[in-house]
Amino acid sequence: MITSMPYVYEAFRQVHQLDRNPQWLEIMHSIAEHTLEDYQDYEVSADASSVSYCPGPRNASGVINATAYRAFLLTRAAIDFSEDKYGKVAERNLNFVIESQNLNGSWYYSTDNVRDFVDHFHTCFVLKALTKIQQLTGSAKTWSAIERGVNYYVKNLFDADGLPMPFSKRPRLTVYRRELYDYAECINLGVLLQGRFPELDRIVSLVVGDVLKRWQKSDGSFRARELLIAWDNVPMHRWAQSQMFRSLSFLVSKNSSNSQAVESKDALGSLRSEALN
């Protein structure tokens, strides 16, 4: 899936930065070629294209976060390998994401006129990709989309207590109040944009505090969802133990000297102790 490729690319890129082993560079180039060649582009305007969710021509298109992920990976690869072919496709994908932004700053999950919900973590996915692109290119149009997106995000996807809500526009009736995945991606996005949006910084501080106070259990794992009544306490790997562990690690790595990071280190230390016992 195209939504997984950027994480794999970034992992090999980080290892390559550590040891400069050319093997990792070869793998990065292979990932970039796969991302460019094996996913179907769908022209939606003279300057923009969406992309298929999976390799091959008969897969869902119009999924905005999927196209945002590809735009970032190919932008990164264009710089890493000085390959203009990656940059050209990345620009068309980026334009699709920007053109798909609603007037209020939000993004639907898809442009297919069916999955027109607005949810928390997919909004974060889009904003994360745009932020990474903007950090690489300095693009003014990308920053404008980020500003509008963050403005919508902080006003519509948090409750009166500053805690994440799953949806601002729901696709169906839901039986939970909050979920761990939203918390994890809020922290990831907040770290990427730290210092640029004071209200987002304030919210992230509240979110981290709530994670450490209410979501982490005595065994070190995290609750999965806060239900309408009680909790879903099953520590599912993908949904979203790994994402929360990663987001707290990211926070610690970027903010090793502040008090929020110290609290996050305590949470990570609890997980580490549990794993060793």
N, C-alpha and C positions, 0 to 999 in steps of 0.2 A: 504494500500500500504506500502511496505517495506520502501519507502522513507520518510514516515511520522513517523514511529515507533520510531526512535532515538530521535526525538524532544519531543515526549510524554514521553519517558523514562527519558530523561534529566530533563524535567519539574518536574516530580514526585520526582526525585532524589534530585533536588535542594530544594524542599519543605521539604523533609525528613531531609535534612541537617539542616534546620532551626528549626524544631520542634520535630524531632525524633519520630514522630507518626508511630507506626508499620504498620498502615493501608497503608501508602504510600509504604513501603517496600514490602508489599504483592502485591500491584499493579505492582510495578517494576518487581517482580518475575514473575507475570502473563504475563507481556509484553515480558519478556525474553523467557518464555516457548512458547508463541505464535510465536515469531520470529524464534525460533529454530524448532518447530514442524510443523507449518502450511504453511511453504513456501518450495517449491520443490527445492532440490539441483540437479545440472546437472554437472556431472564430465566432465572436459575438459582436464585434464592431471592427472598423478599419484598423484600430490600434490595439485591440484586446482579444485575448483567447483564454478560455477556461481549459481545464485538463481533466482527463479521466481519473477516477479514484484509484483504479488498479491498472496494471498493464493490459494492453489490448484495446480494441476499438469499441467493444460492446459493454462499457462500464459507465456508471453514473458520471455525468458531467454537471457543471454548475455548482458544485460544492465549494463554497468560498474559502473555507479554511484549508482545503486540500490544495487549491490553486495558490494560496498564500504561502504554504509550505514549499511548493515547487519554486515559486518566485524567489524565495530566500535561498534555497539550496543552489539554484543555478546562478544567482548573483554572487554567492560566495565562491562557487567554482570558477566563474568568469574571472574573478580577481586572482584566485589561487593559481590558475593555469594560464592566465592571459589568453583565454579563448573567447573571442567575440560571439561565437555561435551560442554559447550559454547565455550571454548577456542579452542577446536579441530576444530569445524566447522568454527569459526572465522578465524583461520589460513588458512584453505583451501580457504575461500572467499578472504582473503587478498592476497594469492598467485595468485588467478585469476586476481585481479586488477593489481598486479605488472607484471604478465606475459602478460597482455593485453596492457601495455604501449608501444607506438610506439618508434622506434629508436630515433626520434627527441624529445622525452619527452612528447608528447601529448597523449591523449586518444580519440578514437572515442566514440560516444554515445553508440554504441553497437558493438559486435563482430559478428553480423549476416550477414555481407557483404552487407547490405542494408542501414542501418542508420550509414554511415561512415562519418558523419559530425563532426566537432570539434567546439564547441560553448563555450561561455564564462561562463555562470553560472553552466553548468554541469561540466566543468573543475574545477570550484571552489568547487563543491560538492565533487568530488573525492579527491581533495587536502585537503579539510577540514577533511574528514574522515581519510585520511592517517595521517594527522597532529595529530589528537586526539589519534589515535592508537599509534603513535610514542611517544607521550607525556606520555602515560600509560606504554609502554613496553620498550622504549629505543631501538627499533629494528633498526639495521644498514641497513638492506635491505629496510625497509620502508623509512628511511631518504634518502637513495640514490634515491629512486623513487620520493620523494618530491623535492629533489634538481633538478633533471632532469625536473620534471613537472613545477616547478616554473620558471626555466630558459626558457622553451618554453612559458609559460604563459606571462611573462613580455615582451618577444620579439615579440609575434605574436598576442596577443589579446588586444593590445592597439594601438591607432593611434599615429601620430607624436606629438600630444599634450599631450600624456600620458593619454588619456581618453578611456574607455572601448569600444571595438568593439564587436558586437554580435557573429561573426564567424571568424575563421581563415580558415575554410574549410566549405563552405556553402552547405546546402542540396537543396536550391532552390533560386530563385530570391526573395529578400526582399525589402520592401518599407520603411524601417526605418533605421536611422543611428545608434541610440543607444537606449537602454532601461533601465528602472529603476532597473529591477531585476539584471542586470549585475553589476550596481553600488553597490547595497546592498550586493551582495555576494563577490564582491571585498573587501569591507570594512570588512566583517566578516572574510574572509581569512587573510587579512592583520593584523587584531588584533590578531588572533591566532599565526601568525608567526612574530609578531612584534620584531624587533631587530635582526632577523636572516638573512634577505635578504635586504640590504640597498636599492637596486633599487625598490623592492616592497614597502618598507616604503615610498620612495619618491613618487611613483605612488599613493599610498593610500592618501597621503596628497593632491595631485592634485585632486583626485576623490572627496574627502570630500569637498574641496573648490568649485568644480563645482556643486555639489549637492546643496550646500547652496546658491550659486550665481544664478544658472539658473533653477534648477529643483523644488525648493520649491516655491509654489504660495503664494499670499498674504493671502489666507484663511488657510494656514498651511499645506495643502495637497501637494503631489508631482505629477509632471507630469509623465505619464506612459511611453511615448516614444517620442524621437526626430525623427520626420519623415524626409523624404528627403526635404520636404517643410513644415514648421510650426511644430506643436506639437500635440500629443494626450494627452489631459489634463484630461481624465476621471480617477478619483482616485479609481481604482479597488482595492479591499481589498487584494486579493492574488497577483495581478500582478501590482505592488509589494509594496503597501503601508505598509503592515505589516512587510515585510522583511526589508524595509528601516528603519522603526521605530526601529525594533529590532537591526539592525546593528549599528545605531547611539547610541542606549542605551548601547550596548556592548562596543562600543568605549569609551563612557563616563565612564562606570564602570571600565574599565581597565586603563584609562589615565586621571584621574580626575584632574591632576595638569598641563597638558600641554595645549598649546594654541589651538591645534586642537580640544581637548575635550571641551574647552570653547565655540568654535564656534558651536560644535554639541549640547551643552546644550542650546544655543540660539534657534536652530532649534526645539529642543524638547519642549522648553518653548512655542514657537509659537503654536505648535500642542496642548499642554496642555491648553493654553488659549482659543483656538478655541473650544475645547471640552467642556469647562466650560461655554462658552457663549451661 
